[in-house]
Amino acid sequence: MAAAEPRGVGAAPPGYTALAVKFGERQRSPHCLLVKEHRVREGPGDAHPPARTLFVLNVPPYCGPGALSRLFGSCGPVQSVDVRDKPGPGEKAEKQRSKFFGRRTATGFRVAYVVFKKPASVQAVKALAQEGPLLVSTDSHPVKTGVSKWIARYADSVVDQEELKAEVDTFMQDYDKKVAQEEAKAAQEEGVPDEEGWVKVTRRGRKPGLPRTEAANLRVLERERRKRARKELLNFYAWQHRETKREHIAQLRKKFEEDKQRIALMRAQRKFRPY
């Protein structure tokens, strides 16, 4: 059974609280969000603190991070919202996600981690189950659907060249800086024994290889082809042995006919001296 199948209100499994939500005022049947306190062992780089994180199941595609932040904002200030395709460990992102690369369109129901600034906000979410259905799309914060949704998505797909160039330049500068740091660290550790007395051997002492040209690549490929041809087994199968014998006999017959013609020509010219 698919985990993304919508559940009815009141059918919450043990440990979860069912919250009724509606897309808008005109929607008659409410949707059900399953929420509970996120309880896992907190690690050093965990972005989902157990005491302040709310785990949300059955999140519909039209309910994004902004909508979730508004839904649970009445319980307390929201620090962050992490929407994912499936549950997983929360690691703190070192950098902001790219605006142009790695973008995905949400399909199907997902899960979310809502991180509050105060632990009391997580417990206050349970009181929302006693209230009426929460509205995802309101007059002040409408959720785009239909033609307006596709128009907005198309407008977002148009790339601003200046912003793209700035992002690529920033990425390349960070990459060059990272490579320089790794090379500097490798140069410092070169020839220095570790705690057990072992010395790490690197390739820095060797001469760097020259870049191959197209002609050099062709020569290497031809050399490898000849090497493979020499390794092939000749006359390994019976049919190969028969073909080899047949070709050898045909060559002998051809040579015999050529010798006969040469002798006949020499006799006609009276230059044949067998003794």
N, C-alpha and C positions, 0 to 999 in steps of 0.2 A: 504494500500500500504506500502510495507516495506521501512523503512527509509534508508536502505543500498543500495537501487537500484542506479546504476550509472546514472549520468545525463550527458547530452551532453554539449559541450562547448557553452556558450552563454545563457543557460537556468537557470541562477542563479536567485534565488528568491530575493525579495527586501531586501536590506541591506547586501547582500553577494557579493563577488567578485569571479568570476570563473577563476581558474588557470588551464591551460592545462599542463598535465604531461604525460610522456611516460615511459614505463619500460626500454626500450633501443632504440638504433638507428633503429633496424629492425622493431619495432612495428609501424604500419601505423596509427591506430586510437588512438588518445590521450585520456587519462582519465581526468576527471574534478574534481578538489578539490574546495570546497566552503569554503571561508575564510571570516572572519569579525573580527572586534575588540571586544574583550571580555569585555562587559559592565555589571557589576553587582556591588552591594554594597560590598565594601571590608571589610572583617572581621579581627579580631586580628590575627587569625591563618590561613589566606587564602594564599595558595601557588600560586594562579593565580592573580597577581595584575592587575586590569582592564586596567591601562595605558600602561602596557608592555606585555600584553598577547594577542596572536592571537588564535582565535577559528577556528578549521579546521574540516569540515565535509567530509564524503565520502572518508575516508582514506582506501585504499585497504590493504589486509593482508600482502602483500610483502613490504609495505612501513612502516618500523619501526621507532623508535625514532632517530636512527642514520641517516637514509635516510632523514627524515624530517628536522633534524638539518642541513644537507648539502644543502637541497633545499632552505631553508630560510636563510642560513648563509651569502648569498651575500647581504642581507638587513641589516645586523648588527650582532654583537655577540649574540649567543643564550645561555641563562642561563640554561634552562631545557626544556624537552619535556615530556609531560604526555599523554600517549595513553590509551584510555578507551573504553569499550564496549558501553557506553551511557553517555550523559552529566551528571554532578553531581558537588556538591561543592568540591572545592579543599582544602584539609587539609594538612598541612605540616607533612611529615612523620618524626616520631621521630628517627627511625632507618632505616638502609638500608634493603631492602627486602632480604629475604633468597634466597640463591643460590640453595638450595636443596628442600625446602618445599614451597608449594603454587604456583608452576610454572604452567602456563597455555599456551596452544598453541593457537595462534590467529586464529580465524575463522570468516569470513565475514568482512564486512566493519565496520569501527569504527570511533571514533571522537578523536581529539587531542587538547591539549592546549600547544602552543609553547610560552614560556616566554623568552622575549628578555631582555638584560641588559639596553637598552635605549628605551624610548617611541617612538622616531622617527623611529625606525626600523619597528614598526607596520604599520605606514603610508607608508613606503617604499615598503611594500609587494604589495600594489595595483598597483605599476608600473610594477610588473612582469607579469601582465595580458596582457600588450602590447608587450611583448617579445614572442619568440617562446616557444614551449613546453619544460618544464624542464625534465631532464633525471634522473630517479631514480637509474638505474644501469649504471655505467660508467667503463671505463678501470681501473681507479685508485681506484674506490670503487665499485666493482662488487657485485651484490646481487645474492646469491646462489639459484639455482633452480634445479629441477630434481633430478638426482642421487646424485650430490654433496650436495644438500640440505639435503637429507635423511642421507647421510654419516655424515655430520656435526651435525645433530640432534642426531644421534646415539652416536657420540663421546661425545656430551654434556651430554647424559643420563648416561654415565659411571661415577659413584660416586667415588671421591677420599676420601678414608677412613680417612686420616689425616685431610683434610679440613672439612669433616663432623663432626669428633670428636671435632675439635676446635670450630665449630659453636655451637654444642650441649652444650659443656662445657661453652661457653660464655653465652648462653641462660640460662642455669641453674644457673650460678653465678648471672646474673641479676635478675632472678626470686627469688632466695634466698635473695638477697639484698632487693628486693621490699617487700617480706613477712616480713623480719626483721623490715623494716621501718614501715609497717602497724601495726605490733605488738607493736612496741615502741610507736607509736602514740596512739594506743588504750589504752596502759598502762598509758600514761600521761593523757588522757581524762577520765579515769575511776574514778568515784566518784566526778568529778568536775562539778558543775552546769553550765548550759549555761546562756545566757543573760536573759532568762525568768525564771530562777530558776529550770529548769528541770534537773534531773540527769539521764544520760544514763546508763541503766542496761545492763551488759554484762554477758557472761557465764564463764568468767575467774575465778570467785570465786568458781565454782563447781569443783568437782573432775572429772578428765577426765575419760571417759568410757574405760573399758578394751576391747581390740580387741576380737571379738567373734571367737571361733573356729568352726570347721565344725559340731561337735556334738552339740554345743550350738545353732547353726543356725537350726539344725534339730529339736531340742526340741522346739524352738520358733515356727517353722512352724507347728509342730504337735499340739502345744497348740492353735494356731490360727485355725487350721482345726477343732479341737474339739469345739472351741467356735462358729465357723460358723455352725457346725452340730447342736448344741443346739438351735441356733436361727432359724433353719428351721421350717416351719410350718408343723406339723403332722396332717394327716387326714383333710387337707384343701379342697381337691377335693373329689367328690363323689366316683370316682374309687379308691382313697386311702382308703376311709372308707370301701368300699366293700372288698377290699383286706385284710384289718385288721380283719374284722369279719370272713372272710373265713379262715384266718390263725388261729384265735382263736378257731374256731370250729374244725379245723383239729387237733390242739393240745389237745383239750378236748377228741376227739375220740381216739387219740393215747394213752392218759393216761387211758381212760376207758378200752381199750383192754389190756394194761399192768396190770391193777388191776384185770381183769378177769383171766389172766394167773396166777397171783400170788395167787389168791384164789383157783384156780383149783390145783395148786401145793401143797398148804397147806392142802387141802382135801385129796389129794393122800397120803400125809405123815401123816394123821390123827392128825394134829395139829391145825385144824380149830376149834376154840372155840368162836363162835359169842357172847355167854353170859358168 
